[in-house]
Amino acid sequence: MKLKEARVGVGIGREKAARLAGIDRAGLYKIETGKRVPGIEVATRIARVLAVKLSDIDEFAPALAKAESAGLVVNEEA
């Protein structure tokens, strides 16, 4: 699913989601619109805020693939 869809689905505005994830609102907007690819740490923080798995969010696929190819063990639980 798309990041914006997940965020709206849990009823959290962009400003609050960004603040809880420790990023700025503009950064979250860029991730939602595909203008920026988050690193695994940022993706994980956003996923925790939204209580979803990393693999559930389309925009997190590149970060997840990069982390796994680097041999990192990724905990997908929110």
HELIX and SHEET records of a PDB file:
HELIX    1   1 LEU A    3  GLY A    9  1                                   7    
HELIX    2   2 ARG A   14  ALA A   21  1                                   8    
HELIX    3   3 ARG A   25  GLU A   32  1                                   8    
HELIX    4   4 ILE A   40  LEU A   50  1                                  11    
HELIX    5   5 LEU A   54  ASP A   56  5                                   3    
HELIX    6   6 ASP A   58  PHE A   60  5                                   3    
HELIX    7   7 ALA A   61  SER A   69  1                                   9    
END                                                                             
